[in-house]
Amino acid sequence: MNPDLDLSIERVIRAPRKAVWDAWTDPASLAQWWIPVPTLCRVDRLEVRPGGAFVTRMSEDGVTFVPHVDACFLVVDELERIVFTNTVDGGWRPANPDPVAMTAEITLHDHPDGTSYRIVVRHGDPAARKRHAELGFAEGWGTVADQLTRFAANPR
Amino acid sequence: MAQYLAGLDGVFLALADPTRRAVIHRLGHGPASVGILARDATMTLPSFMKHVRMLESNGLIRTTKSGRVRTCELNRERLAVVEDWLAEQRRLWEERTDRLDQFVTNSEERNTT
């Protein structure tokens, strides 16, 4: 884990591991929770096996569906672990995902209250960082805030 | 999230152009009139105005008109969207986990009743 680039989430879900696994791997179930309502989710491909495609689309009006996730499963351990990345698309083509390249690892373990659910998302360097440098704010956006604050305090 | 993504796309799109980045950079030092900003750009005023409008419609800058002078000002909150990308990704995954949790526990209740 790189704290500047990665995130992890741990949660105990009060349901058996099989139920959580099914919610992830059954297209109709995934579509129910993957995207927040009222946006509609369509699961185009959910081939839960190493090298399998993970493609979802979303729609505001139920008519026009736009790309959402186009990713590829790297590791699938039945009932235990799912790893996928958006740096390779569902057709194994190298991708430049927006807003940021990532690999997500989902692990499930039995817990006395149900399932211990853990997510680790490892990110590539986001475009934001490069833009950041290009904009010339070497010391970060904080500099802009300082400049604005100073400006407000000392009107010309 | 869709709204957020669309918004973020707009911000990145707005920042993807050197003229617009130069405007943001200049406004980092304080508000400036369109006239002053346009002087630094090597293009006609109507072309330059398109860039200003794009920055404004994506919320990166605010403009106010006083008489014949239109003044541009940086919207720092909007820029924070780009800065806080990791916090946004975390929020996205937290909310996604909330929905999964709710979906699974609701299904369990339906199955046991």
Interface residues (C-beta under 8 A of the other chain):
Chain A: D4 L5 L7 I9 R11 I13 R14 A15 P16 A19 V20 A23 W24 S29 Q32 W33 W34 I35 P36 T39 M58 E60 D98 P99 V100 M102 Y117 I119 V121 H123 P126 A127 A128 R131 H132 E134 L135 G136 F137 G140 W141 T143 V144 A145 Q147 L148 F151 R156
Chain B: M1 A2 L5 L8 D9 F12 L15 R21 I24 H25 G28 H29 G30 P31 L74 R76 L79 A80 V82 E83 W85 L86 Q89 R90 W93 E94 E95 R96 T97 R99 L100 D101 Q102 F103 V104 T105 S107 E108
